[in-house]
Amino acid sequence: MTQPYYKQVDLENTRKLRELIAELPAFVGTFFRGIDQTTASRTRISYAYDLRIFFTYLKETNPLVRDMDLRSMPVELLDRITPLDLEEYMEYLKYYRRDDSEHTNGERGIKRKLSSLKTFYNYFYQKEMIRTNPAALVKLPKQHEKAIIRLEADEVARLLDQVEEGDHLTKGQRAFHEQTRERDLAIMTLLLGTGIRVSECVGLDIRDVDMKEDAILVHRKGGKEAILYFGNEVEEALSRYLAQRKEMETAEGHENALFLSLQKKRMSVRAVENLVKKYTRTAAPLKKITPHKLRSTYGTSLYKETGDIYLVASVLGHSDVNTTKKHYAAMDDEQRRRARNAVHLRRDD
């Protein structure tokens, strides 16, 4: 029996994580076993990539470990790293060369990699496997918040019109548009009408769609499940696509997938990202849009209509409402400004 998509992803992530751990000092495996039950598999892979960069940097630049084999580095090495060493590492991350390639990190990338190190050091410090915690003495770099890009109502309409009509696509793109139009319209309408993540979208199986209740069952980060309800426009787009989907042949192992590629396989995250890029580029003059910005567009619309930040957090699957507040703080301020004249102190006679 074919495993659900989210379990397949977790299994593949587990394989990848083991490959990455095998390249790192042996004691690092203890850290990943310790956080296994409290983190998502994709989060652990991100930690592993960040730690690989860190230990490779140490081996290349630090005289203490230059002659050590990477795998045999002892956990005691962590006690010999100073806060100044970590600050030098942060400077290194801004620009470095490896395998004949240039790598750069901005504020966001450096902050994430230092956050990974802080979690790593905290684990061994709390387990009393090291005596010091230099990562705790290094401040995270200040991150300047970027303006959140969203589509306005007229831009959403223009985008969906382009998906449906395809009149601005290239000749090569139009050749496939007739085959994929209903699928593409269902995907774009679903992303815009529910705010689901692109990974949640491609992970949908046919059985996850309940057309009687106008609902979908999505598998969130960390293995959580949530039922989301959709409106008439999503219902219409999904109905048309499902009618086609029933007649489609599928590749082995992809029989349950809701959204299929032209190769009759479950669509990938990258494929949907490219799909969004294709239509937003041709529906000029739209902003530079990614699937996540379609999610922000939905969150903005929902918050404007309801003013309920907790509802928005729940629907978007944010585990911490502060994450939602951060994204929609500007709108919150706008609502407070409008409220200044809502209460009258003296009645007008």
Sequence and secondary structure as in RCSB ss.txt:
>XXXX:A:sequence
MTQPYYKQVDLENTRKLRELIAELPAFVGTFFRGIDQTTASRTRISYAYDLRIFFTYLKETNPLVRDMDLRSMPV
ELLDRITPLDLEEYMEYLKYYRRDDSEHTNGERGIKRKLSSLKTFYNYFYQKEMIRTNPAALVKLPKQHEKAIIR
LEADEVARLLDQVEEGDHLTKGQRAFHEQTRERDLAIMTLLLGTGIRVSECVGLDIRDVDMKEDAILVHRKGGKE
AILYFGNEVEEALSRYLAQRKEMETAEGHENALFLSLQKKRMSVRAVENLVKKYTRTAAPLKKITPHKLRSTYGT
SLYKETGDIYLVASVLGHSDVNTTKKHYAAMDDEQRRRARNAVHLRRDD
>XXXX:A:secstr
    HHHHHHHHHHHHHHHHHTTS TTHHHHHHHTTTTS HHHHHHHHHHHHHHHHHHHHH TTTTTS GGG  G
GGGGG  HHHHHHHHHHHTEEEETTEEEE  HHHHHHHHHHHHHHHHHHHHTTSSS  GGGGS            
  HHHHHHHHHHHHH TTS HHHHHHHHHHHHHHHHHHHHHHHH   HHHHHT BGGGEETTTTEEEEE GGG E
EEEE  HHHHHHHHHHHHHHTT    TT TTBSSB TTSSB  HHHHHHHHHHHHHHS S     HHHHHHHHHH
HHHHHH  HHHHHHHHT SSHHHHHHHTHHHHHHHHHHGGGTS SS   
